[in-house]
Amino acid sequence: MPVTFQSAGTTLLGVLHLPPGPGPHPVVVLLHGFPGHERNFDLAQAARRAGYAALVFHYRGSWGMGGSWSWAHVLEDAAHVVARLREPGTAGVHALDPDRLAVVGHSLGGFAALMTAASDPGVAAVGSVAGIVLGTAAAACRTDPAARAAYLEDWAGELLPLHGTGARALVAEMEAAGDSWSLARLAPRLATRPVLLIGTGRDPVTPADTHHRPLVEAYRAHPVPGLEHHVLDTDHALSDHRVALARRVIDFLDRHLKGAPR
C-alpha cells in the first residue's frame, strides 16, 4: 500500500508491504542506494511472505520527490521515516510493532542503515549489503586524484533520477564530512545490537577489500558481539544471488525479530 512521510517539509512516497494477520507485525525498512535503480522490492516481498511488514521509500530529490538530493538528506530522511514508523499513530494504523524494527540497506542504503541505527537506539537490528563507506571514499578522494576523478565520472552518470545536485557537489559534501562518515567509529553504538554485513566479491563499486572487510575487522575488534558477516561471490547488485540474499536477510531477521511482541 502507498504511504507518505514528511521529512524537512518534503513529502516522501513509499510502499508498505503488509503481511496477512492482525499483527502487530515486526517491520523492516529497506533503504535503496544511489541513485536507486535497485529498490529491493524482491526483498520486501520476501519479507512480507515471512511475516514482516516491509517499507521501501524514496529520499528527497530522487525519483520525482520534492527537495534536493544530498548525502545528508538521505541520512535525515532515513532517520525521520524510521522514527515515524514507531510513532503510536503510524504503528497503530498499520499494526506494526515499534519494538521489533530493523533497517537494512544496499550500497548507499547500507551506509545509511548503519548510521541510522547508530543514532537511534530504538532500531532493534541493522544490516548493510554491499555497503559503501563514505568516509573511506572521502579519504581516497583526498589522497588519490585518480580516485577522485573516478568518483566524479561515475556519479555524473547517475544523476538523471536526482534533483538539485551534481557530481562535484556530492564529492565536496563527502570530503567535507570526512571521518565523521567513517562507519568503523560506530562500533560502540552498535555493540548491543545484531549487525549483518554482507560484502560482494566481484564488485568494482564497493570492493569487499576496501569497504567490507575493514569494517568487519573494526566491529570484531571493538567488539560488536552480535556481528554476522558474509562475502557473496557476486556483483554490486547481487544480480545472480538475489534469492540467496533474501534467505540471508530473512534468516537474520527471524533470529532477532521473531517471537512474541514486547
C-alpha positions as CSV (number, residue, x, y, z in Angstrom):
1,M,0.0,0.0,0.0
2,P,1.2,3.6,-0.7
3,V,2.3,5.6,2.3
4,T,3.7,9.1,2.7
5,F,6.1,10.7,5.2
6,Q,7.2,14.2,5.9
7,S,10.9,15.0,6.1
8,A,12.0,18.6,6.5
9,G,8.8,19.8,4.9
10,T,9.0,17.5,1.9
11,T,6.6,14.6,1.2
12,L,8.3,11.3,0.7
13,L,6.4,8.4,-1.0
14,G,6.9,4.8,0.0
15,V,5.3,1.4,-0.4
16,L,4.5,-0.5,2.8
17,H,4.2,-4.3,2.2
18,L,1.9,-5.7,4.9
19,P,1.7,-9.4,5.8
20,P,-1.7,-11.1,6.5
21,G,-3.0,-11.3,10.0
22,P,-3.8,-8.9,12.7
23,G,-0.3,-8.1,13.9
24,P,1.4,-6.3,15.5
25,H,4.0,-7.1,12.8
26,P,7.7,-6.8,13.0
27,V,8.9,-4.4,10.4
28,V,12.0,-3.9,8.2
29,V,12.8,-0.6,6.4
30,L,14.7,-1.3,3.2
31,L,17.0,1.6,2.1
32,H,17.9,1.8,-1.5
33,G,21.2,3.1,-2.8
34,F,22.5,5.8,-5.2
35,P,20.6,6.8,-7.2
36,G,18.1,3.9,-6.6
37,H,17.8,1.8,-9.7
38,E,17.8,-1.3,-7.4
39,R,15.0,-0.7,-4.9
40,N,14.9,-4.2,-3.3
41,F,11.2,-4.9,-3.9
42,D,12.1,-8.6,-4.1
43,L,13.4,-8.4,-0.6
44,A,10.3,-6.5,0.5
45,Q,8.1,-9.3,-0.9
46,A,10.2,-12.0,0.7
47,A,10.0,-10.2,4.0
48,R,6.2,-10.0,3.7
49,R,5.9,-13.7,2.9
50,A,8.0,-14.3,6.0
51,G,5.6,-12.3,8.2
52,Y,7.3,-8.9,8.2
53,A,5.9,-5.5,7.2
54,A,8.5,-4.1,4.8
55,L,8.8,-0.5,3.7
56,V,10.6,0.8,0.6
57,F,10.6,4.6,0.0
58,H,12.4,7.3,-2.0
59,Y,14.6,10.0,-0.5
60,R,14.3,13.7,-1.1
61,G,15.3,14.9,-4.6
62,S,15.1,11.4,-6.1
63,W,12.6,9.8,-8.5
64,G,10.2,12.6,-8.5
65,M,10.3,13.5,-4.8
66,G,10.5,17.2,-3.9
67,G,13.5,18.9,-2.4
68,S,17.1,18.3,-3.3
69,W,19.3,15.2,-3.1
70,S,22.4,15.1,-0.9
71,W,24.1,12.5,1.3
72,A,23.0,14.4,4.4
73,H,19.4,14.5,3.2
74,V,19.4,10.7,2.8
75,L,20.5,10.3,6.4
76,E,17.9,12.8,7.6
77,D,15.1,11.1,5.6
78,A,16.0,7.7,6.8
79,A,16.0,8.8,10.4
80,H,12.7,10.6,10.0
81,V,11.0,7.7,8.4
82,V,12.2,5.2,10.9
83,A,11.1,7.4,13.8
84,R,7.7,7.9,12.2
85,L,7.1,4.2,11.8
86,R,7.5,3.8,15.6
87,E,5.1,6.6,16.5
88,P,1.9,5.3,18.1
89,G,-0.3,6.7,15.3
90,T,1.6,5.1,12.4
91,A,2.3,1.9,14.2
92,G,-1.3,1.5,15.4
93,V,-2.9,2.2,12.0
94,H,-0.7,-0.3,10.2
95,A,-0.4,-2.9,13.1
96,L,3.3,-2.5,13.4
97,D,5.4,-3.5,16.4
98,P,7.7,-0.5,17.1
99,D,9.9,-2.6,19.3
100,R,10.7,-5.0,16.5
101,L,12.0,-2.7,13.8
102,A,15.1,-3.4,11.6
103,V,16.8,-1.3,9.0
104,V,18.6,-3.0,6.1
105,G,20.2,-1.1,3.2
106,H,22.0,-1.7,-0.1
107,S,25.1,0.3,-1.2
108,L,24.5,3.8,0.0
109,G,21.5,2.4,1.8
110,G,23.8,0.2,3.8
111,F,25.8,3.2,4.9
112,A,22.5,5.0,5.8
113,A,21.2,1.9,7.7
114,L,24.3,1.7,9.9
115,M,24.3,5.5,10.5
116,T,20.6,5.5,11.3
117,A,20.9,2.6,13.8
118,A,23.9,4.1,15.5
119,S,21.9,7.3,16.1
120,D,18.7,5.6,17.1
121,P,18.8,3.0,19.9
122,G,15.2,2.1,19.0
123,V,16.4,0.2,15.9
124,A,16.4,-3.4,17.0
125,A,18.7,-4.8,14.3
126,V,20.6,-3.5,11.3
127,G,22.0,-4.8,8.0
128,S,24.2,-3.5,5.2
129,V,24.5,-5.2,1.8
130,A,27.4,-4.1,-0.5
131,G,27.5,-1.0,1.6
132,I,29.7,2.0,0.7
133,V,31.7,3.6,3.5
134,L,31.6,7.3,2.5
135,G,34.4,8.1,5.0
136,T,36.6,5.6,3.2
137,A,35.7,7.1,-0.2
138,A,36.3,10.6,1.1
139,A,39.8,9.6,2.3
140,A,40.6,8.1,-1.1
141,C,39.5,11.4,-2.8
142,R,41.7,13.5,-0.6
143,T,44.8,11.4,-1.2
144,D,44.4,10.0,-4.8
145,P,43.5,12.3,-7.6
146,A,42.7,9.3,-9.8
147,A,40.2,8.0,-7.3
148,R,38.5,11.5,-7.1
149,A,38.3,11.7,-10.8
150,A,36.7,8.2,-11.0
151,Y,34.0,9.2,-8.4
152,L,33.3,12.4,-10.3
153,E,32.9,10.4,-13.6
154,D,30.8,7.6,-12.1
155,W,28.5,9.9,-10.2
156,A,28.0,12.3,-13.1
157,G,26.5,9.3,-15.0
158,E,23.9,8.6,-12.2
159,L,22.2,12.0,-11.9
160,L,19.1,11.6,-14.1
161,P,16.8,10.4,-11.3
162,L,18.1,13.1,-9.0
163,H,17.3,16.8,-8.5
164,G,19.3,19.6,-7.0
165,T,22.8,18.1,-7.0
166,G,25.8,17.3,-9.2
167,A,28.9,15.1,-9.1
168,R,31.1,17.9,-7.8
169,A,28.7,18.8,-5.0
170,L,28.5,15.1,-3.9
171,V,32.2,14.7,-3.8
172,A,32.6,18.0,-2.0
173,E,30.0,17.1,0.6
174,M,31.6,13.7,1.2
175,E,35.1,15.3,1.6
176,A,33.8,17.9,4.0
177,A,32.2,15.2,6.2
178,G,35.4,13.2,6.1
179,D,36.0,10.9,9.1
180,S,32.6,11.8,10.6
181,W,31.2,9.4,8.0
182,S,33.5,6.6,8.9
183,L,31.4,3.5,9.8
184,A,34.1,1.9,12.0
185,R,33.6,4.6,14.6
186,L,30.0,3.5,15.0
187,A,31.1,0.2,16.7
188,P,30.5,1.4,20.3
189,R,26.9,2.5,19.5
190,L,26.1,-0.8,17.7
191,A,27.7,-3.1,20.3
192,T,24.4,-4.1,21.9
193,R,22.5,-5.0,18.7
194,P,22.6,-7.6,15.9
195,V,24.5,-6.3,12.9
196,L,24.6,-8.0,9.5
197,L,27.3,-7.1,7.0
198,I,27.2,-8.7,3.5
199,G,30.0,-8.0,1.1
200,T,30.3,-8.7,-2.6
201,G,33.3,-10.4,-4.0
202,R,33.0,-9.3,-7.7
203,D,32.1,-5.7,-7.1
204,P,34.1,-2.8,-8.5
205,V,31.7,-0.3,-6.9
206,T,32.2,-1.2,-3.2
207,P,35.1,-3.8,-3.3
208,A,35.0,-6.1,-0.3
209,D,38.7,-5.5,0.5
210,T,38.1,-1.7,0.8
211,H,34.5,-1.3,2.1
212,H,33.5,-4.7,3.7
213,R,36.5,-6.4,5.3
214,P,37.9,-3.4,7.1
215,L,34.5,-2.7,8.7
216,V,34.2,-6.4,9.8
217,E,37.6,-6.2,11.4
218,A,36.7,-2.9,13.2
219,Y,33.5,-4.4,14.6
220,R,35.2,-7.6,15.6
221,A,37.9,-5.6,17.4
222,H,35.6,-3.4,19.4
223,P,33.8,-5.9,19.7
224,V,30.3,-6.0,18.3
225,P,29.1,-9.3,19.7
226,G,26.0,-9.5,17.5
227,L,28.0,-9.2,14.3
228,E,27.3,-11.6,11.4
229,H,29.3,-11.2,8.2
230,H,29.4,-12.9,4.8
231,V,31.0,-12.2,1.4
232,L,29.0,-13.5,-1.6
233,D,30.7,-14.2,-4.9
234,T,28.6,-11.7,-6.9
235,D,28.4,-8.2,-8.3
236,H,27.3,-4.9,-6.7
237,A,23.6,-5.5,-7.4
238,L,23.9,-9.2,-6.3
239,S,22.2,-9.9,-9.6
240,D,22.9,-13.7,-9.5
241,H,22.4,-14.0,-5.8
242,R,19.1,-12.3,-5.1
243,V,17.4,-15.5,-3.7
244,A,20.5,-16.2,-1.5
245,L,20.5,-12.6,-0.3
246,A,16.8,-12.8,0.6
247,R,17.4,-16.0,2.5
248,R,20.3,-14.5,4.5
249,V,18.4,-11.4,5.3
250,I,15.2,-13.2,6.4
251,D,17.2,-15.7,8.4
252,F,18.9,-12.8,10.2
253,L,15.5,-11.1,10.9
254,D,14.0,-14.4,12.1
255,R,16.7,-14.9,14.6
256,H,16.5,-11.4,16.0
257,L,12.9,-10.0,15.4
258,K,10.7,-13.0,15.5
259,G,8.9,-14.0,18.7
260,A,6.1,-12.6,20.8
261,P,5.6,-8.8,20.6
262,R,7.1,-7.0,23.6
